[in-house]
Amino acid sequence: MPPIDDHPLRYAMANELHARPFPVVDAPSRAAYLAIKPSSNAAGRDRAADRAHLIDLLDRFGAQHPQPDATHYFGEIGKHRLKWESHTEFVTYTIFGEGLADRPFDDATFGVFPEDWLAAAPGTRVTSALIRIETADGDEGVIEKARAWFVPESLAISRVIEDDLVVAADFRIDPAGHMRFAVFARPHVGNRRVGRVVQRLCEIETYKAMSMLGLYRVRELGPKMGEFDTRLTSLLEDMRGADADPAEVLQSLLAVSAEIENTIAQSSFRFGATGAYETIVNQRIAVLREERFTGRQTFGEFMMRRFDPAMRTVKSTQERLQAMSDRALRAGDLLRTRVDVERSAQNQELLTSMDKRADLQLRLQRTVEGLSVVAISYYAVNLVLNLTGPLEESFGLSKAVMAAVTTPIVVMLVWAMVNRIRKSMD
């Protein structure tokens, strides 16, 4: 092949599809799972602190460190294997150990995580789980174990991957503070398929928990949204009144609209993340290809009854917020139109008043012009009489006769001059 330059991101893009391989899990075995998330600004958290926390755990077991800027790690820590992943808002740790504990879901499995290490975590626990993987050649004894380990009311159990495995859970937190998952694998099932199912269960639990953050954000917004709705309704009622000042109502409406937009901006990330996490939960359940086990509810049915209503509440709240924003925007447009119309009427009245004043000024100007003709003529006649004084003696004319003769001529000349000046100015 002739030489050609590769795109700078070609290998990175190709390797990204293989960056998080599924674990290889033998049956019987056990696993402990932990997801950590900062209580605030999780997306903008210090990822160096996550890496330092991981390295602290690895150093306690003398394990190899991950690559710089790695978002995934899998390696041996003592007698166990550790899978670590960094996500947008959280990091996850999964410990895999061979064999089964004598007591099902023994909290000692979680003890691989040292207590002081847990206390120093750069965040809070979103969820944690204990997973028990057994072999089961048939269905005998599976339902009895599930009834003993889980709350019957909440039990979800199903056959997955063409009945290669049976999975069970009740999505309740046990006295030790963990979720519980049971996986019953048929003897012929390979360890990679078991690992994929275990990974799917961990993802379902994690993304379910992250999705529920949106529901509690909605509950926090409930009183505020009620206040927004009341204020908007009141302002719209004021718009109908003839005595209300549209400018004042518009200012109040703009204040409410700004608060609504600020609330939308502060909640948009959580609502968007909730929708994405919900999609992942449903996808992870779908790929399990569930079949009903002895008439019990499946994981999909459990989510439909318990999880889906919560997600619909989040979506409806998001839509309600957007509807209030649109409502305030439309009301603002109407008010601005009303204000513009009233201002146009006021401007029209002002223009009419200015026209009247201009007409009065024109009349006054013409009056002043007439008076100025008289005044100028008066001084001009005196000037002419002074200039023609010698003629009075030569022709024997009196001053009165000269005034009578010159006054009409001077007045006509002054009037013609003023009229010409006015026309030239116009």
C-alpha positions, 0 to 999 in steps of 0.5 A: 500500500502506498504511504499515506498520512493517518488522521491524528485520531485514527488509532484513538478512535478505533481503540476507543471501541475496545477500551472497556473489555468485559471481565472474564468471570468463572462460575462459581465466584463472587463480586463486589461493586462500588460506584463513587460520584462527587455530590456536586459538579460531578462532570467537572470533578478533578479526575486526577483525584480519582486516579490518585485514589485508584493508585492508593488502592493498587499500592496497598496490594503492590499492583501495577499502575494504570497508563497516564490518563487512562479511563479503564484499568483491569489487573490483579490485586492480591487474590482478587481482580480489579476492574476500574472505569472512569465515566462522565459523572462517576467512577466504578470499582469491581472486585472479582474473587473465585469461589463462593462465601459460606454465607450468601452475600457476605459483606466480607467480600466488600472488605477488599476495599479498606475502610480508610481507603473508602473514607478518603474517597473523592466523592460519595457512594452512588451505589454498591452491590454484592454479586453471587455467581453460582452454577445451576444445571437446572431450575431446581433450587433456584427459586427457593434460593431467590426467595430466601435471599431477596424480598419476594414482593420486589423479586425480579428473576428471569432467564437471559441469553437463551436460558444460558443464565438466570439472574435475580435481584430485588433492587433493595439495599441490604442491612450492610448497605449493598444491593444484591444480585444472583447469577445462576450459570449453566455448566456449559456457559463460558466465562466471557458470557458470564462476565458480560452478564455480570457487567450488564447487571452492574451497569443497570444498577448504576445507571438506574441510580444515576437516573433517579437523581433526576427525580429528586431534582424534580421534587426539589423544583416542585414548589418553585414551579408552583410559584412560577405558575401562580405568578404567571397566571396572576400576571396574565390576569392583570394583562386583561385589566384595563387599569393595569400599567402594561409597562409594569406588568411587562417588567414583572413578567420579564423577572419571572421569565428570567427566573424560569430560564435560570432554572432551566439552565441549572437543570438542563444537564441533570435532565439531559443526563437522566434521559441518557441514563434511562436509555442505557438502562433500557438498552442493557436490559434489552440485550439480556434477552429476558424470558420469564422464569416460573411466572415471576416478573422480569427485570424489564417488568420491574423497571416498567412498574417502578422505574419508568414512572419516575422517568416519565415524571422527569420528562413531564417536569422538563416539558412543563418548565419549557411550556412555562418558558414558552408561555411567558415568552408569548405573554411578553410578546403580547405585552410588548405589542400592547405597549408599542400600540399605546406608545404609538397612540401617544406618539400620534397625539404628540405629533398632532399637538406638535402640528397645532403648535407649529400652526400657531407658531406660523400664524404668530410668525406672520403676525410678527412679520406684519409688525416688523414691516410696520416697524421697519417702515417707520424707521425707513420713513424717518431715514428717507425724510432726513435724507430728503430734508434739503428737497423740502426747502428747494420745492417748498414742500412741508415735512408732512407732505413728504411723509405722506408721499414717501410712506406708502412707497417705503412700506411697499418696498419693505413688504416686498423685501420681507416677502422675498426673504421669506420665500428664499428661506422656504 
